[in-house]
Amino acid sequence: MTPNENITVLLVEDEATLALIIKDTLDTQGFSIHIARDGEEGLRMYFSLRPDIIVADVMMPRMDGFDMVKRLRQTDPHIPVLFLTARTATEDVVHGFELGANDYLRKPFGMQELMIRLKALVGRACIAPAPDKKEEHRFILGNYQLDTLTQQLLFSDADFTPQVFSLSHREAEILKRLCQHRGDVVPIRDILLELWGDDSFFNTRSLHVFISKLRHKLSRDPDIRIINVRGIGYKLITKD
């Protein structure tokens, strides 16, 4: 029995040749590979197969990888998702992370690297602790209220019309960590390892983009600041 024998992979890829190469290679390593040709078929197979991990191309006909994962996350927020993509723009990668992707692999890629990523993602999903139902999920930040369960940030002030911001999963989790350690520096490396799985240079850039978005959404209250402690991490400063 190989150590990969119990890992069931749903591969959503419209390039038939690439899909067969991946399947043939991973089959020999003990993975169980099931192929869908687009996002719509991928969603149907997910509900019938319930795989351990999803590997999905971004650009596909009928329903692309972004739309598929967006719909998938409404049902299953935990299954690991790895995107395969030829795109290189930071904005595209950040958008994928916002929708709930766990990792990216750029085409062309080596099969050994793909296998390492798969085993790492499935391993983290298996050892992740069960969420604590009593864990605090509501935080007050000046004129804002954060609810990490609904992933909503509510702004309410006498001088402005109340506004609700819908946060992505990573935005909510980043802000939650800053709230939990208000006034203290939260190391960049800790955030990356917990939410991205590794602290690579590219993921660090993605984190900076998320921080910029949070700063913009919190900008209505001048007493709230997210400070960059260069080379170390971020600190949330509030007046209260």
Backbone as CSV, one residue per row, in Angstrom:
resi,resn,N_x,N_y,N_z,CA_x,CA_y,CA_z,C_x,C_y,C_z
1,MET,0.842,-1.196,0.000,0.000,0.000,0.000,0.879,1.249,0.000
2,THR,0.634,2.190,-0.913,1.408,3.427,-0.951,0.776,4.432,-0.015
3,PRO,1.554,5.428,0.446,1.005,6.411,1.385,-0.039,7.319,0.762
4,ASN,-0.170,7.288,-0.575,-1.125,8.163,-1.253,-2.427,7.448,-1.608
5,GLU,-2.537,6.175,-1.217,-3.620,5.338,-1.721,-4.999,5.827,-1.290
6,ASN,-5.082,6.491,-0.164,-6.388,6.925,0.324,-6.737,8.347,-0.073
7,ILE,-5.919,8.994,-0.925,-6.175,10.373,-1.332,-6.958,10.372,-2.637
8,THR,-8.195,10.836,-2.568,-9.051,10.926,-3.756,-9.018,12.351,-4.287
9,VAL,-8.643,12.489,-5.543,-8.470,13.799,-6.158,-9.511,13.996,-7.252
10,LEU,-10.223,15.131,-7.205,-11.089,15.527,-8.309,-10.313,16.526,-9.152
11,LEU,-9.966,16.147,-10.365,-9.221,16.998,-11.290,-10.191,17.614,-12.281
12,VAL,-10.309,18.933,-12.249,-11.220,19.651,-13.149,-10.357,20.386,-14.165
13,GLU,-10.252,19.814,-15.360,-9.315,20.312,-16.375,-9.869,20.042,-17.768
14,ASP,-9.978,21.098,-18.595,-10.560,20.933,-19.921,-9.529,20.521,-20.975
15,GLU,-8.247,20.626,-20.671,-7.217,20.161,-21.601,-7.070,18.651,-21.431
16,ALA,-7.654,17.903,-22.377,-7.741,16.447,-22.235,-6.368,15.793,-22.116
17,THR,-5.408,16.258,-22.907,-4.085,15.649,-22.869,-3.419,15.852,-21.512
18,LEU,-3.475,17.081,-21.008,-2.882,17.362,-19.701,-3.574,16.567,-18.601
19,ALA,-4.911,16.508,-18.671,-5.668,15.768,-17.656,-5.250,14.295,-17.621
20,LEU,-5.067,13.681,-18.806,-4.677,12.271,-18.864,-3.253,12.068,-18.369
21,ILE,-2.366,13.028,-18.668,-0.984,12.921,-18.177,-0.967,12.957,-16.654
22,ILE,-1.735,13.900,-16.078,-1.799,13.997,-14.621,-2.386,12.720,-14.026
23,LYS,-3.469,12.250,-14.623,-4.121,11.038,-14.095,-3.190,9.834,-14.171
24,ASP,-2.561,9.630,-15.332,-1.690,8.469,-15.503,-0.518,8.515,-14.519
25,THR,0.043,9.718,-14.332,1.195,9.847,-13.433,0.796,9.616,-11.981
26,LEU,-0.288,10.259,-11.550,-0.683,10.150,-10.148,-1.278,8.783,-9.822
27,ASP,-1.922,8.160,-10.819,-2.435,6.802,-10.598,-1.308,5.843,-10.222
28,THR,-0.160,6.002,-10.863,0.970,5.107,-10.578,1.554,5.359,-9.191
29,GLN,1.236,6.524,-8.613,1.738,6.860,-7.283,0.710,6.565,-6.184
30,GLY,-0.404,5.937,-6.573,-1.377,5.513,-5.573,-2.538,6.458,-5.341
31,PHE,-2.531,7.636,-6.004,-3.672,8.537,-5.881,-4.860,7.976,-6.653
32,SER,-6.070,8.365,-6.233,-7.281,8.002,-6.974,-7.778,9.261,-7.684
33,ILE,-7.640,9.310,-9.017,-7.898,10.526,-9.788,-9.208,10.386,-10.566
34,HIS,-10.052,11.410,-10.447,-11.318,11.468,-11.193,-11.341,12.784,-11.961
35,ILE,-11.688,12.738,-13.248,-11.566,13.896,-14.126,-12.936,14.474,-14.477
36,ALA,-13.044,15.794,-14.357,-14.189,16.550,-14.863,-13.668,17.533,-15.903
37,ARG,-14.477,17.843,-16.909,-13.986,18.637,-18.036,-14.285,20.125,-17.924
38,ASP,-15.135,20.519,-16.984,-15.422,21.937,-16.775,-16.004,22.115,-15.379
39,GLY,-16.265,23.363,-14.997,-16.730,23.651,-13.654,-18.080,23.038,-13.325
40,GLU,-18.973,23.020,-14.284,-20.297,22.449,-14.040,-20.200,20.960,-13.734
41,GLU,-19.427,20.246,-14.552,-19.244,18.815,-14.304,-18.472,18.600,-13.005
42,GLY,-17.548,19.526,-12.719,-16.782,19.423,-11.486,-17.668,19.506,-10.254
43,LEU,-18.619,20.428,-10.255,-19.543,20.548,-9.123,-20.381,19.294,-8.960
44,ARG,-20.890,18.761,-10.068,-21.710,17.545,-9.986,-20.897,16.380,-9.427
45,MET,-19.667,16.243,-9.901,-18.836,15.140,-9.433,-18.417,15.328,-7.983
46,TYR,-18.239,16.576,-7.568,-17.874,16.816,-6.169,-18.944,16.253,-5.240
47,PHE,-20.219,16.521,-5.521,-21.296,16.085,-4.634,-21.476,14.568,-4.643
48,SER,-21.151,13.918,-5.732,-21.290,12.458,-5.778,-20.034,11.755,-5.273
49,LEU,-18.873,12.390,-5.476,-17.599,11.761,-5.144,-17.105,12.101,-3.743
50,ARG,-17.323,13.348,-3.312,-16.795,13.859,-2.038,-15.295,13.565,-1.929
51,PRO,-14.486,14.169,-2.802,-13.051,13.900,-2.823,-12.338,14.518,-1.624
52,ASP,-11.063,14.166,-1.476,-10.240,14.746,-0.414,-9.682,16.107,-0.805
53,ILE,-9.533,16.335,-2.109,-8.955,17.581,-2.602,-9.417,17.815,-4.034
54,ILE,-9.487,19.075,-4.434,-9.862,19.445,-5.794,-8.695,20.171,-6.442
55,VAL,-8.346,19.737,-7.642,-7.357,20.427,-8.471,-8.102,20.961,-9.684
56,ALA,-8.089,22.271,-9.888,-8.927,22.861,-10.928,-8.160,23.867,-11.774
57,ASP,-8.368,23.781,-13.079,-7.874,24.814,-13.975,-8.702,26.077,-13.739
58,VAL,-8.136,27.219,-14.062,-8.882,28.474,-13.919,-9.726,28.732,-15.153
59,MET,-9.104,28.690,-16.331,-9.804,28.989,-17.574,-10.418,27.726,-18.157
60,MET,-11.754,27.661,-18.122,-12.470,26.510,-18.665,-13.775,26.976,-19.298
61,PRO,-14.311,26.200,-20.250,-15.602,26.565,-20.851,-16.762,26.329,-19.892
62,ARG,-17.891,26.899,-20.208,-19.152,26.726,-19.489,-19.105,27.334,-18.091
63,MET,-18.223,26.873,-17.244,-18.025,27.464,-15.920,-16.546,27.377,-15.596
64,ASP,-15.915,28.539,-15.326,-14.481,28.510,-15.053,-14.205,28.105,-13.612
65,GLY,-12.912,27.969,-13.288,-12.532,27.517,-11.959,-12.930,28.474,-10.860
66,PHE,-12.862,29.777,-11.124,-13.243,30.764,-10.126,-14.712,30.608,-9.734
67,ASP,-15.596,30.535,-10.738,-17.028,30.402,-10.456,-17.338,29.084,-9.752
68,MET,-16.641,28.028,-10.157,-16.885,26.732,-9.534,-16.532,26.770,-8.047
69,VAL,-15.369,27.326,-7.717,-14.946,27.366,-6.315,-15.835,28.311,-5.512
70,LYS,-16.265,29.403,-6.116,-17.174,30.324,-5.429,-18.449,29.602,-5.008
71,ARG,-19.008,28.788,-5.891,-20.213,28.026,-5.555,-19.906,26.896,-4.577
72,LEU,-18.767,26.279,-4.759,-18.386,25.180,-3.879,-18.253,25.651,-2.438
73,ARG,-17.655,26.819,-2.234,-17.409,27.319,-0.887,-18.708,27.653,-0.145
74,GLN,-19.807,27.820,-0.840,-21.087,28.042,-0.175,-21.555,26.783,0.539
75,THR,-21.065,25.640,0.090,-21.435,24.348,0.668,-20.339,23.768,1.544
76,ASP,-19.105,23.865,1.075,-17.980,23.249,1.770,-16.835,24.259,1.899
77,PRO,-16.670,24.864,3.063,-15.604,25.862,3.235,-14.241,25.257,3.544
78,HIS,-14.160,23.924,3.647,-12.940,23.313,4.174,-12.139,22.477,3.180
79,ILE,-12.765,21.904,2.156,-12.023,21.021,1.260,-10.881,21.787,0.589
80,PRO,-9.660,21.235,0.570,-8.538,21.919,-0.073,-8.760,22.064,-1.579
81,VAL,-8.406,23.238,-2.103,-8.529,23.519,-3.535,-7.198,24.067,-4.041
82,LEU,-6.669,23.427,-5.079,-5.448,23.887,-5.713,-5.761,24.288,-7.144
83,PHE,-5.442,25.529,-7.500,-5.682,26.013,-8.855,-4.464,25.755,-9.741
84,LEU,-4.733,25.314,-10.969,-3.728,25.265,-12.020,-4.001,26.435,-12.955
85,THR,-2.986,27.210,-13.270,-3.246,28.386,-14.081,-2.031,28.803,-14.881
86,ALA,-2.302,29.379,-16.039,-1.250,29.985,-16.852,-1.178,31.474,-16.584
87,ARG,-2.084,31.991,-15.762,-2.112,33.416,-15.455,-0.974,33.767,-14.498
88,THR,-0.468,34.974,-14.655,0.640,35.409,-13.808,0.326,36.684,-13.037
89,ALA,-0.773,37.375,-13.369,-1.084,38.638,-12.702,-1.412,38.410,-11.232
90,THR,-0.837,39.245,-10.369,-1.091,39.124,-8.928,-2.572,39.229,-8.626
91,GLU,-3.287,40.113,-9.353,-4.713,40.325,-9.088,-5.514,39.053,-9.306
92,ASP,-5.152,38.289,-10.336,-5.874,37.039,-10.609,-5.664,36.030,-9.486
93,VAL,-4.418,35.946,-9.012,-4.111,34.995,-7.944,-4.808,35.407,-6.647
94,VAL,-4.772,36.698,-6.324,-5.444,37.187,-5.123,-6.941,36.915,-5.205
95,HIS,-7.519,37.112,-6.383,-8.954,36.849,-6.561,-9.261,35.385,-6.268
96,GLY,-8.397,34.499,-6.723,-8.599,33.082,-6.442,-8.533,32.779,-4.965
97,PHE,-7.573,33.382,-4.258,-7.477,33.184,-2.813,-8.710,33.740,-2.106
98,GLU,-9.221,34.875,-2.573,-10.416,35.464,-1.965,-11.611,34.525,-2.081
99,LEU,-11.692,33.806,-3.181,-12.808,32.889,-3.394,-12.673,31.616,-2.577
100,GLY,-11.465,31.357,-2.076,-11.301,30.186,-1.219,-10.268,29.187,-1.667
101,ALA,-9.429,29.536,-2.656,-8.363,28.624,-3.063,-7.340,28.502,-1.940
102,ASN,-6.716,27.340,-1.840,-5.684,27.106,-0.828,-4.280,27.212,-1.385
103,ASP,-4.136,26.997,-2.701,-2.808,27.046,-3.291,-2.935,27.231,-4.798
104,TYR,-1.822,27.644,-5.420,-1.733,27.862,-6.854,-0.525,27.115,-7.395
105,LEU,-0.654,26.594,-8.608,0.472,25.998,-9.304,0.416,26.495,-10.742
106,ARG,1.491,27.149,-11.164,1.504,27.742,-12.494,1.935,26.729,-13.554
107,LYS,1.254,26.786,-14.683,1.630,25.955,-15.829,2.802,26.617,-16.549
108,PRO,3.767,25.828,-17.063,3.924,24.376,-16.877,4.508,24.063,-15.498
109,PHE,4.237,22.879,-14.994,4.701,22.494,-13.665,5.200,21.058,-13.704
110,GLY,5.985,20.696,-12.725,6.478,19.333,-12.617,5.529,18.471,-11.806
111,MET,5.409,17.216,-12.184,4.493,16.309,-11.490,4.918,16.076,-10.042
112,GLN,6.215,16.078,-9.803,6.689,15.894,-8.434,6.222,17.036,-7.548
113,GLU,6.282,18.263,-8.087,5.819,19.413,-7.313,4.320,19.327,-7.055
114,LEU,3.561,18.888,-8.061,2.115,18.728,-7.873,1.831,17.728,-6.760
115,MET,2.525,16.607,-6.752,2.287,15.597,-5.717,2.637,16.119,-4.327
116,ILE,3.727,16.882,-4.233,4.118,17.443,-2.943,3.042,18.409,-2.437
117,ARG,2.525,19.249,-3.340,1.482,20.198,-2.945,0.216,19.474,-2.496
118,LEU,-0.172,18.437,-3.236,-1.384,17.685,-2.898,-1.271,17.070,-1.504
119,LYS,-0.160,16.396,-1.257,0.007,15.733,0.042,0.063,16.745,1.180
120,ALA,0.683,17.899,0.925,0.757,18.926,1.963,-0.620,19.484,2.286
121,LEU,-1.422,19.766,1.256,-2.750,20.335,1.485,-3.677,19.339,2.173
122,VAL,-3.658,18.094,1.728,-4.512,17.082,2.353,-4.053,16.823,3.782
123,GLY,-2.756,16.830,4.007,-2.234,16.620,5.357,-2.675,17.705,6.314
124,ARG,-2.643,18.968,5.866,-3.075,20.066,6.739,-4.563,19.974,7.021
125,ALA,-5.344,19.555,6.016,-6.789,19.437,6.230,-7.099,18.351,7.246
126,CYS,-6.289,17.270,7.233,-6.547,16.152,8.149,-6.185,16.477,9.586
127,ILE,-5.133,17.280,9.773,-4.680,17.548,11.136,-5.236,18.840,11.696
128,ALA,-6.001,19.579,10.884,-6.553,20.842,11.372,-7.489,20.584,12.542
129,PRO,-7.370,21.311,13.641,-8.230,21.092,14.795,-9.663,21.504,14.510
130,ALA,-10.581,20.833,15.165,-11.991,21.195,15.014,-12.219,22.580,15.570
131,PRO,-13.068,23.379,14.896,-13.288,24.729,15.380,-13.930,24.747,16.754
132,ASP,-13.509,25.686,17.585,-14.057,25.846,18.928,-15.339,26.655,18.844
133,LYS,-16.454,26.024,19.184,-17.741,26.697,19.056,-17.846,27.908,19.982
134,LYS,-17.036,27.920,21.048,-17.091,29.030,21.981,-16.107,30.135,21.626
135,GLU,-15.352,29.946,20.569,-14.360,30.942,20.183,-15.051,32.248,19.817
136,GLU,-14.477,33.338,20.265,-15.062,34.651,20.004,-15.085,34.923,18.509
137,HIS,-16.226,35.379,18.008,-16.324,35.670,16.586,-16.853,37.068,16.298
138,ARG,-17.172,37.827,17.351,-17.611,39.212,17.158,-16.622,40.152,17.836
139,PHE,-16.243,41.197,17.119,-15.267,42.147,17.628,-15.742,43.573,17.344
140,ILE,-15.504,44.467,18.292,-15.814,45.876,18.127,-14.516,46.621,17.838
141,LEU,-14.522,47.378,16.744,-13.359,48.178,16.376,-13.846,49.605,16.134
142,GLY,-13.830,50.432,17.156,-14.326,51.800,16.999,-15.768,51.790,16.548
143,ASN,-16.032,52.341,15.356,-17.387,52.385,14.815,-17.718,51.179,13.939
144,TYR,-16.866,50.166,13.990,-17.092,48.953,13.201,-17.390,47.767,14.114
145,GLN,-18.132,46.821,13.552,-18.347,45.535,14.204,-17.990,44.439,13.202
146,LEU,-17.144,43.519,13.628,-16.739,42.405,12.778,-17.395,41.124,13.261
147,ASP,-18.031,40.408,12.342,-18.577,39.078,12.631,-17.869,38.101,11.706
148,THR,-16.999,37.269,12.271,-16.213,36.370,11.434,-17.017,35.165,10.938
149,LEU,-18.136,34.869,11.579,-18.962,33.753,11.113,-19.708,34.119,9.840
150,THR,-20.267,35.331,9.816,-20.974,35.790,8.618,-20.042,36.476,7.637
151,GLN,-18.801,36.731,8.082,-17.795,37.427,7.280,-18.291,38.799,6.847
152,GLN,-18.869,39.511,7.819,-19.393,40.851,7.550,-18.758,41.870,8.492
153,LEU,-18.527,43.052,7.945,-17.975,44.168,8.686,-19.000,45.300,8.620
154,LEU,-19.573,45.636,9.768,-20.635,46.652,9.824,-20.051,47.970,10.316
155,PHE,-20.312,49.035,9.546,-19.924,50.383,9.969,-21.185,51.142,10.343
156,SER,-21.171,51.754,11.513,-22.336,52.516,11.971,-21.860,53.743,12.735
157,ASP,-22.290,54.919,12.274,-21.881,56.170,12.892,-22.971,57.202,12.637
158,ALA,-23.156,58.128,13.577,-24.228,59.123,13.471,-24.068,60.019,12.253
159,ASP,-22.832,60.216,11.799,-22.571,61.134,10.688,-22.620,60.465,9.319
160,PHE,-22.722,59.130,9.311,-22.711,58.421,8.033,-23.843,57.403,7.981
161,THR,-24.219,57.055,6.775,-25.202,55.995,6.586,-24.558,54.657,6.926
162,PRO,-25.216,53.827,7.742,-24.635,52.518,8.071,-24.313,51.721,6.800
163,GLN,-23.250,50.985,6.841,-22.827,50.223,5.674,-22.289,48.869,6.113
164,VAL,-22.622,47.843,5.336,-22.149,46.495,5.608,-21.197,46.077,4.493
165,PHE,-19.995,45.660,4.868,-19.004,45.161,3.922,-18.961,43.639,4.014
166,SER,-19.084,42.983,2.881,-18.916,41.530,2.846,-17.439,41.227,2.638
167,LEU,-16.863,40.467,3.557,-15.452,40.135,3.490,-15.246,38.753,2.883
168,SER,-14.114,38.573,2.237,-13.737,37.232,1.805,-13.294,36.440,3.037
169,HIS,-13.168,35.142,2.865,-12.735,34.306,3.994,-11.394,34.764,4.538
170,ARG,-10.441,35.025,3.655,-9.116,35.425,4.121,-9.135,36.823,4.742
171,GLU,-9.918,37.740,4.196,-10.023,39.063,4.813,-10.536,38.943,6.244
172,ALA,-11.598,38.157,6.425,-12.183,37.996,7.758,-11.189,37.343,8.721
173,GLU,-10.452,36.342,8.241,-9.506,35.643,9.111,-8.300,36.510,9.460
174,ILE,-7.849,37.313,8.517,-6.731,38.227,8.806,-7.154,39.253,9.842
175,LEU,-8.315,39.874,9.624,-8.784,40.898,10.555,-9.086,40.296,11.925
176,LYS,-9.583,39.077,11.945,-9.830,38.386,13.213,-8.538,38.249,14.017
177,ARG,-7.469,37.841,13.361,-6.192,37.683,14.059,-5.657,39.014,14.567
178,LEU,-5.847,40.059,13.778,-5.414,41.385,14.228,-6.234,41.847,15.432
179,CYS,-7.534,41.540,15.423,-8.400,41.901,16.556,-8.007,41.119,17.811
180,GLN,-7.717,39.846,17.649,-7.359,39.009,18.797,-6.056,39.480,19.450
181,HIS,-5.203,40.107,18.668,-3.901,40.567,19.190,-3.781,42.085,19.058
182,ARG,-4.896,42.751,19.275,-4.940,44.208,19.132,-3.821,44.882,19.927
183,GLY,-3.094,45.762,19.255,-1.994,46.467,19.896,-0.679,45.725,19.861
184,ASP,-0.704,44.466,19.459,0.513,43.664,19.350,0.800,43.361,17.882
185,VAL,2.033,43.064,17.588,2.420,42.724,16.224,2.059,41.265,15.936
186,VAL,1.337,41.049,14.850,1.043,39.692,14.393,2.037,39.379,13.280
187,PRO,2.918,38.406,13.476,3.954,38.130,12.471,3.369,37.745,11.116
188,ILE,3.963,38.272,10.068,3.540,37.935,8.709,3.629,36.430,8.487
189,ARG,4.702,35.838,8.960,4.914,34.404,8.734,3.791,33.573,9.363
190,ASP,3.336,33.955,10.555,2.262,33.210,11.211,0.980,33.260,10.379
191,ILE,0.649,34.459,9.865,-0.561,34.597,9.053,-0.458,33.749,7.801
192,LEU,0.679,33.802,7.140,0.849,33.066,5.891,0.768,31.559,6.102
193,LEU,1.418,31.063,7.140,1.402,29.619,7.384,0.011,29.129,7.755
194,GLU,-0.741,29.947,8.498,-2.079,29.535,8.925,-3.097,29.631,7.801
195,LEU,-3.001,30.650,6.950,-4.045,30.895,5.945,-3.646,30.510,4.529
196,TRP,-2.355,30.526,4.227,-1.894,30.166,2.891,-1.187,28.814,2.863
197,GLY,-0.601,28.427,3.977,0.101,27.161,4.018,1.599,27.265,3.828
198,ASP,2.082,28.394,3.294,3.518,28.615,3.213,3.779,30.114,3.154
199,ASP,5.019,30.488,3.448,5.367,31.903,3.538,6.237,32.346,2.368
200,SER,5.877,31.904,1.173,6.633,32.261,-0.022,6.519,33.757,-0.311
201,PHE,7.435,34.247,-1.118,7.445,35.662,-1.486,6.137,36.057,-2.166
202,PHE,5.643,35.190,-3.048,4.421,35.528,-3.771,3.225,35.621,-2.834
203,ASN,3.120,34.696,-1.887,2.023,34.753,-0.930,2.141,35.970,-0.030
204,THR,3.371,36.393,0.266,3.566,37.611,1.051,3.004,38.817,0.316
205,ARG,3.232,38.872,-0.983,2.661,39.958,-1.794,1.133,39.910,-1.771
206,SER,0.588,38.713,-1.833,-0.870,38.576,-1.779,-1.415,39.094,-0.456
207,LEU,-0.726,38.776,0.642,-1.150,39.260,1.952,-1.151,40.781,1.990
208,HIS,-0.146,41.416,1.411,-0.098,42.880,1.385,-1.328,43.459,0.685
209,VAL,-1.771,42.785,-0.386,-2.969,43.245,-1.106,-4.202,43.144,-0.212
210,PHE,-4.324,42.048,0.532,-5.461,41.892,1.442,-5.447,42.959,2.532
211,ILE,-4.272,43.269,3.055,-4.159,44.304,4.080,-4.597,45.652,3.514
212,SER,-4.212,45.957,2.288,-4.618,47.217,1.653,-6.137,47.304,1.520
213,LYS,-6.762,46.190,1.175,-8.218,46.171,1.049,-8.884,46.391,2.406
214,LEU,-8.343,45.783,3.447,-8.904,45.978,4.789,-8.735,47.423,5.242
215,ARG,-7.595,48.013,4.974,-7.388,49.415,5.334,-8.415,50.313,4.661
216,HIS,-8.704,50.022,3.412,-9.698,50.819,2.691,-11.082,50.678,3.325
217,LYS,-11.460,49.471,3.693,-12.783,49.248,4.270,-12.897,49.836,5.674
218,LEU,-11.768,49.980,6.363,-11.777,50.545,7.716,-11.501,52.047,7.724
219,SER,-11.407,52.654,6.569,-10.949,54.046,6.475,-11.957,55.079,6.973
220,ARG,-13.201,54.680,7.204,-14.198,55.653,7.681,-13.975,56.039,9.140
221,ASP,-13.221,55.241,9.858,-12.910,55.577,11.244,-11.421,55.895,11.329
222,PRO,-11.053,57.177,11.469,-9.634,57.569,11.478,-8.868,57.056,12.695
223,ASP,-9.573,56.565,13.713,-8.900,56.053,14.910,-8.468,54.598,14.767
224,ILE,-8.784,54.003,13.609,-8.387,52.609,13.365,-7.269,52.588,12.331
225,ARG,-6.182,51.943,12.684,-5.047,51.843,11.765,-4.458,50.436,11.792
226,ILE,-4.068,49.957,10.634,-3.293,48.729,10.535,-1.879,49.146,10.155
227,ILE,-0.959,48.997,11.089,0.414,49.455,10.912,1.295,48.319,10.415
228,ASN,2.124,48.624,9.438,3.091,47.656,8.934,4.392,47.812,9.705
229,VAL,4.748,46.813,10.479,6.038,46.797,11.169,7.011,46.106,10.224
230,ARG,7.770,46.872,9.510,8.536,46.413,8.359,9.350,45.150,8.654
231,GLY,9.119,44.155,7.801,9.865,42.917,7.896,9.421,41.986,9.006
232,ILE,8.424,42.405,9.798,8.000,41.579,10.943,6.534,41.188,10.835
233,GLY,5.648,42.177,10.775,4.230,41.848,10.737,3.349,43.076,10.734
234,TYR,2.115,42.891,11.203,1.114,43.961,11.214,0.548,44.131,12.616
235,LYS,0.174,45.375,12.916,-0.399,45.685,14.214,-1.674,46.496,14.023
236,LEU,-2.745,46.082,14.728,-4.010,46.815,14.679,-4.047,47.801,15.846
237,ILE,-4.234,49.071,15.521,-4.302,50.127,16.520,-5.711,50.727,16.527
238,THR,-6.350,50.766,17.693,-7.656,51.398,17.829,-7.625,52.320,19.041
239,LYS,-8.521,53.297,19.048,-8.567,54.271,20.144,-9.120,53.656,21.412
240,ASP,-10.109,52.755,21.257,-10.736,52.164,22.434,-9.893,51.059,23.031
